[in-house]
Amino acid sequence: MEVKGEDDGFAIEKIDPLKFKASGNYLFVHPNFDEWEQHLIREAHQISRFVFVKYAIIDQSEKGQYTYDYFKLKDLEIESLNAAQGLKTRTPNPSETVLEARAIVAEFGQ
């Protein structure tokens, strides 16, 4: 699932490079500058090969909520439950790069 891509709407200050290394400059939980566990709980249960995943926002964390919404974590929860029930999951649309690579492979018969 591609979410972020080239989007930078999650950054508050987009020009000052010194701000790029500050937690407060990001609306979502940044993996390098934030402690994930202060904003979200990831609960997973496994039965045989099936894994059910649920995310919970801690203390109404704004960063936790933004992360949950921005990265479509609800969709991941639903897909994990669907897969556990044997339902087909969505297949993501291939990126432009993947489509270009496929075209090159087809062109050269590989």
CORUR-V465300 format. One record per pair of residues at least 12 apart in sequence whose C-alpha atoms are under 7 Angstrom apart, sorted by the first residue. I is the first residue (numbers start at 0). J is the second residue. D is the distance in whole Angstrom. If there is no record, write none. Layout:
# CORUR-V465300
i-><I/I>
j-><J/J>
d-><D/D>
This chain:
# CORUR-V465300
i-><0/2/9/9/9/10/10/10/11/11/12/26/26/27/27/27/27/28/28/28/37/38/38/38/38/38/39/39/39/39/39/40/40/40/40/41/41/41/42/49/50/50/51/51/52/52/53>
j-><91/70/25/26/27/24/25/26/24/25/24/62/65/62/63/65/66/62/63/66/57/56/57/60/62/63/54/55/56/57/63/54/55/56/57/53/54/55/54/83/79/83/79/80/76/79/76>
d-><6/6/6/5/6/6/5/6/5/6/6/6/7/5/7/6/5/6/7/6/7/6/5/6/7/5/7/6/5/5/6/5/5/6/7/6/5/7/6/5/6/7/5/6/5/6/6>
